[in-house]
Amino acid sequence: MAFFGHGVTGAKEFCRWAKLASKGLGDREIEDALMQGGFVFEREIKKNIKSQGLIDSGNMRDSVQARPDPVDRPAVEVGPTVVYAAIHEFGGVTHPRVTARMRGFAWHMFYETGEPMWRGLALTKKTFLTVSIPARPYMRPALDDKGKAAAEAVAVALRKIIEGTARRHGR
Protein backbone atom coordinates (compact mmCIF):
# COMPACT_ATOMS: atom_id res chain seq x y z
CA MET A 1 0.00 0.00 0.00
CA ALA A 2 1.59 3.27 -1.04
CA PHE A 3 0.65 6.09 1.28
CA PHE A 4 2.99 8.88 0.28
CA GLY A 5 1.09 11.45 -1.71
CA HIS A 6 3.58 14.26 -1.32
CA GLY A 7 6.44 15.26 -3.62
CA VAL A 8 9.98 14.57 -2.50
CA THR A 9 12.25 17.60 -2.36
CA GLY A 10 15.43 17.25 -4.39
CA ALA A 11 13.80 15.10 -7.07
CA LYS A 12 16.12 16.34 -9.86
CA GLU A 13 19.18 15.50 -7.82
CA PHE A 14 17.65 12.14 -7.02
CA CYS A 15 17.27 11.39 -10.74
CA ARG A 16 20.96 12.14 -11.34
CA TRP A 17 21.95 9.73 -8.61
CA ALA A 18 19.43 7.07 -9.62
CA LYS A 19 21.45 5.84 -12.58
CA LEU A 20 24.53 5.41 -10.42
CA ALA A 21 22.57 3.82 -7.61
CA SER A 22 20.81 1.22 -9.72
CA LYS A 23 23.45 -1.30 -8.68
CA GLY A 24 22.77 -0.82 -4.96
CA LEU A 25 19.13 0.25 -4.77
CA GLY A 26 16.99 -2.88 -4.73
CA ASP A 27 13.62 -3.63 -3.22
CA ARG A 28 15.13 -4.21 0.23
CA GLU A 29 16.85 -0.81 0.26
CA ILE A 30 13.71 0.96 -0.97
CA GLU A 31 11.67 -0.84 1.69
CA ASP A 32 14.16 0.22 4.38
CA ALA A 33 13.81 3.84 3.26
CA LEU A 34 10.01 3.59 3.20
CA MET A 35 10.10 2.22 6.75
CA GLN A 36 11.65 5.51 7.88
CA GLY A 37 8.56 7.33 6.63
CA GLY A 38 6.39 4.66 8.22
CA PHE A 39 8.01 5.29 11.59
CA VAL A 40 7.05 8.98 11.34
CA PHE A 41 3.40 7.98 10.87
CA GLU A 42 3.59 5.32 13.58
CA ARG A 43 4.71 7.86 16.19
CA GLU A 44 2.01 10.36 15.19
CA ILE A 45 -0.78 7.76 15.17
CA LYS A 46 0.19 6.61 18.67
CA LYS A 47 0.27 10.23 19.83
CA ASN A 48 -3.22 10.82 18.38
CA ILE A 49 -4.63 7.71 20.06
CA LYS A 50 -3.32 8.94 23.40
CA SER A 51 -4.47 12.54 22.94
CA GLN A 52 -8.03 11.40 22.10
CA GLY A 53 -8.24 9.19 25.15
CA LEU A 54 -8.68 6.01 23.09
CA ILE A 55 -6.61 4.06 25.61
CA ASP A 56 -8.22 1.56 27.93
CA SER A 57 -5.76 -1.32 28.03
CA GLY A 58 -3.25 0.14 25.57
CA ASN A 59 -3.70 -2.76 23.15
CA MET A 60 -4.75 -0.60 20.20
CA ARG A 61 -1.90 1.88 20.68
CA ASP A 62 0.61 -0.93 21.15
CA SER A 63 -0.61 -2.71 18.00
CA VAL A 64 0.19 0.31 15.80
CA GLN A 65 3.29 -0.42 13.79
CA ALA A 66 5.02 0.26 10.53
CA ARG A 67 5.74 -3.01 8.74
CA PRO A 68 6.69 -4.19 5.28
CA ASP A 69 3.60 -4.90 3.20
CA PRO A 70 3.60 -8.70 2.73
CA VAL A 71 1.79 -8.51 -0.62
CA ASP A 72 2.81 -5.33 -2.43
CA ARG A 73 6.60 -5.11 -2.11
CA PRO A 74 8.47 -2.88 -1.81
CA ALA A 75 5.89 -1.06 0.26
CA VAL A 76 5.13 -0.32 3.88
CA GLU A 77 1.82 -0.36 5.73
CA VAL A 78 1.20 1.50 8.95
CA GLY A 79 -1.65 1.05 11.38
CA PRO A 80 -3.14 -0.94 14.22
CA THR A 81 -3.75 -4.67 14.01
CA VAL A 82 -6.62 -4.97 16.51
CA VAL A 83 -10.06 -5.66 15.03
CA TYR A 84 -11.81 -2.77 16.80
CA ALA A 85 -9.46 -0.07 15.51
CA ALA A 86 -11.57 0.71 12.42
CA ILE A 87 -14.72 1.54 14.40
CA HIS A 88 -12.76 4.14 16.36
CA GLU A 89 -11.34 5.69 13.18
CA PHE A 90 -14.58 5.72 11.14
CA GLY A 91 -17.33 5.34 13.75
CA GLY A 92 -20.24 2.99 13.35
CA VAL A 93 -22.86 0.86 15.04
CA THR A 94 -22.17 -2.42 16.78
CA HIS A 95 -24.53 -4.99 18.28
CA PRO A 96 -22.91 -6.77 21.23
CA ARG A 97 -24.64 -9.81 22.72
CA VAL A 98 -25.96 -9.37 26.27
CA THR A 99 -24.26 -12.17 28.22
CA ALA A 100 -24.45 -13.33 31.82
CA ARG A 101 -21.00 -11.85 32.33
CA MET A 102 -22.20 -8.47 30.99
CA ARG A 103 -25.20 -8.58 33.33
CA GLY A 104 -22.90 -9.41 36.27
CA PHE A 105 -20.66 -6.47 35.39
CA ALA A 106 -23.72 -4.21 35.13
CA TRP A 107 -24.88 -5.28 38.61
CA HIS A 108 -21.41 -4.64 39.98
CA MET A 109 -21.35 -1.16 38.44
CA PHE A 110 -24.87 -0.42 39.71
CA TYR A 111 -23.91 -1.32 43.29
CA GLU A 112 -20.67 0.65 43.01
CA THR A 113 -22.09 3.81 41.38
CA GLY A 114 -25.84 3.73 42.02
CA GLU A 115 -26.41 4.76 38.38
CA PRO A 116 -29.85 3.51 37.18
CA MET A 117 -28.42 2.89 33.69
CA TRP A 118 -26.42 -0.07 35.05
CA ARG A 119 -29.51 -1.56 36.75
CA GLY A 120 -31.40 -1.21 33.47
CA LEU A 121 -28.65 -3.05 31.60
CA ALA A 122 -28.57 -5.84 34.19
CA LEU A 123 -32.36 -6.31 33.95
CA THR A 124 -32.84 -5.83 30.20
CA LYS A 125 -34.71 -8.53 28.30
CA LYS A 126 -32.73 -7.74 25.15
CA THR A 127 -30.27 -10.31 23.88
CA PHE A 128 -28.39 -7.76 21.75
CA LEU A 129 -27.70 -4.06 22.25
CA THR A 130 -27.28 -1.33 19.67
CA VAL A 131 -24.26 0.82 20.43
CA SER A 132 -23.35 3.83 18.27
CA ILE A 133 -19.69 4.81 18.37
CA PRO A 134 -18.74 8.21 16.97
CA ALA A 135 -15.84 8.58 14.55
CA ARG A 136 -12.64 9.58 16.33
CA PRO A 137 -10.03 9.65 13.59
CA TYR A 138 -6.45 9.13 14.67
CA MET A 139 -4.87 7.82 11.43
CA ARG A 140 -6.13 10.35 8.86
CA PRO A 141 -4.93 13.34 10.92
CA ALA A 142 -1.52 11.67 11.21
CA LEU A 143 -1.32 11.31 7.44
CA ASP A 144 -2.44 14.90 6.91
CA ASP A 145 -0.13 16.37 9.56
CA LYS A 146 3.00 14.30 8.96
CA GLY A 147 2.86 13.42 5.25
CA LYS A 148 5.60 15.84 4.25
CA ALA A 149 7.80 14.87 7.22
CA ALA A 150 7.41 11.19 6.30
CA ALA A 151 8.26 11.86 2.65
CA GLU A 152 11.32 13.81 3.78
CA ALA A 153 12.40 10.92 6.03
CA VAL A 154 12.17 8.58 3.04
CA ALA A 155 14.15 11.03 0.89
CA VAL A 156 16.90 11.32 3.53
CA ALA A 157 17.13 7.54 3.85
CA LEU A 158 17.29 7.07 0.07
CA ARG A 159 19.95 9.76 -0.19
CA LYS A 160 22.10 7.97 2.40
CA ILE A 161 21.74 4.69 0.52
CA ILE A 162 22.60 6.32 -2.81
CA GLU A 163 25.58 8.21 -1.38
CA GLY A 164 26.87 4.99 0.19
CA THR A 165 26.60 3.25 -3.18
CA ALA A 166 28.41 6.14 -4.88
CA ARG A 167 31.27 5.95 -2.33
CA ARG A 168 31.59 2.20 -2.82
CA HIS A 169 31.84 2.70 -6.59
CA GLY A 170 34.32 5.54 -6.26
CA ARG A 171 32.12 8.32 -7.64
C-alpha positions in Angstrom: 0.0 0.0 0.0 1.6 3.3 -1.0 0.6 6.1 1.3 3.0 8.9 0.3 1.1 11.5 -1.7 3.6 14.3 -1.3 6.4 15.3 -3.6 10.0 14.6 -2.5 12.2 17.6 -2.4 15.4 17.2 -4.4 13.8 15.1 -7.1 16.1 16.3 -9.9 19.2 15.5 -7.8 17.6 12.1 -7.0 17.3 11.4 -10.7 21.0 12.1 -11.3 22.0 9.7 -8.6 19.4 7.1 -9.6 21.5 5.8 -12.6 24.5 5.4 -10.4 22.6 3.8 -7.6 20.8 1.2 -9.7 23.5 -1.3 -8.7 22.8 -0.8 -5.0 19.1 0.2 -4.8 17.0 -2.9 -4.7 13.6 -3.6 -3.2 15.1 -4.2 0.2 16.9 -0.8 0.3 13.7 1.0 -1.0 11.7 -0.8 1.7 14.2 0.2 4.4 13.8 3.8 3.3 10.0 3.6 3.2 10.1 2.2 6.8 11.7 5.5 7.9 8.6 7.3 6.6 6.4 4.7 8.2 8.0 5.3 11.6 7.1 9.0 11.3 3.4 8.0 10.9 3.6 5.3 13.6 4.7 7.9 16.2 2.0 10.4 15.2 -0.8 7.8 15.2 0.2 6.6 18.7 0.3 10.2 19.8 -3.2 10.8 18.4 -4.6 7.7 20.1 -3.3 8.9 23.4 -4.5 12.5 22.9 -8.0 11.4 22.1 -8.2 9.2 25.2 -8.7 6.0 23.1 -6.6 4.1 25.6 -8.2 1.6 27.9 -5.8 -1.3 28.0 -3.2 0.1 25.6 -3.7 -2.8 23.1 -4.8 -0.6 20.2 -1.9 1.9 20.7 0.6 -0.9 21.2 -0.6 -2.7 18.0 0.2 0.3 15.8 3.3 -0.4 13.8 5.0 0.3 10.5 5.7 -3.0 8.7 6.7 -4.2 5.3 3.6 -4.9 3.2 3.6 -8.7 2.7 1.8 -8.5 -0.6 2.8 -5.3 -2.4 6.6 -5.1 -2.1 8.5 -2.9 -1.8 5.9 -1.1 0.3 5.1 -0.3 3.9 1.8 -0.4 5.7 1.2 1.5 8.9 -1.7 1.1 11.4 -3.1 -0.9 14.2 -3.8 -4.7 14.0 -6.6 -5.0 16.5 -10.1 -5.7 15.0 -11.8 -2.8 16.8 -9.5 -0.1 15.5 -11.6 0.7 12.4 -14.7 1.5 14.4 -12.8 4.1 16.4 -11.3 5.7 13.2 -14.6 5.7 11.1 -17.3 5.3 13.7 -20.2 3.0 13.4 -22.9 0.9 15.0 -22.2 -2.4 16.8 -24.5 -5.0 18.3 -22.9 -6.8 21.2 -24.6 -9.8 22.7 -26.0 -9.4 26.3 -24.3 -12.2 28.2 -24.4 -13.3 31.8 -21.0 -11.9 32.3 -22.2 -8.5 31.0 -25.2 -8.6 33.3 -22.9 -9.4 36.3 -20.7 -6.5 35.4 -23.7 -4.2 35.1 -24.9 -5.3 38.6 -21.4 -4.6 40.0 -21.3 -1.2 38.4 -24.9 -0.4 39.7 -23.9 -1.3 43.3 -20.7 0.6 43.0 -22.1 3.8 41.4 -25.8 3.7 42.0 -26.4 4.8 38.4 -29.8 3.5 37.2 -28.4 2.9 33.7 -26.4 -0.1 35.0 -29.5 -1.6 36.8 -31.4 -1.2 33.5 -28.7 -3.0 31.6 -28.6 -5.8 34.2 -32.4 -6.3 34.0 -32.8 -5.8 30.2 -34.7 -8.5 28.3 -32.7 -7.7 25.1 -30.3 -10.3 23.9 -28.4 -7.8 21.8 -27.7 -4.1 22.3 -27.3 -1.3 19.7 -24.3 0.8 20.4 -23.4 3.8 18.3 -19.7 4.8 18.4 -18.7 8.2 17.0 -15.8 8.6 14.5 -12.6 9.6 16.3 -10.0 9.6 13.6 -6.5 9.1 14.7 -4.9 7.8 11.4 -6.1 10.4 8.9 -4.9 13.3 10.9 -1.5 11.7 11.2 -1.3 11.3 7.4 -2.4 14.9 6.9 -0.1 16.4 9.6 3.0 14.3 9.0 2.9 13.4 5.2 5.6 15.8 4.3 7.8 14.9 7.2 7.4 11.2 6.3 8.3 11.9 2.6 11.3 13.8 3.8 12.4 10.9 6.0 12.2 8.6 3.0 14.2 11.0 0.9 16.9 11.3 3.5 17.1 7.5 3.9 17.3 7.1 0.1 19.9 9.8 -0.2 22.1 8.0 2.4 21.7 4.7 0.5 22.6 6.3 -2.8 25.6 8.2 -1.4 26.9 5.0 0.2 26.6 3.3 -3.2 28.4 6.1 -4.9 31.3 6.0 -2.3 31.6 2.2 -2.8 31.8 2.7 -6.6 34.3 5.5 -6.3 32.1 8.3 -7.6 
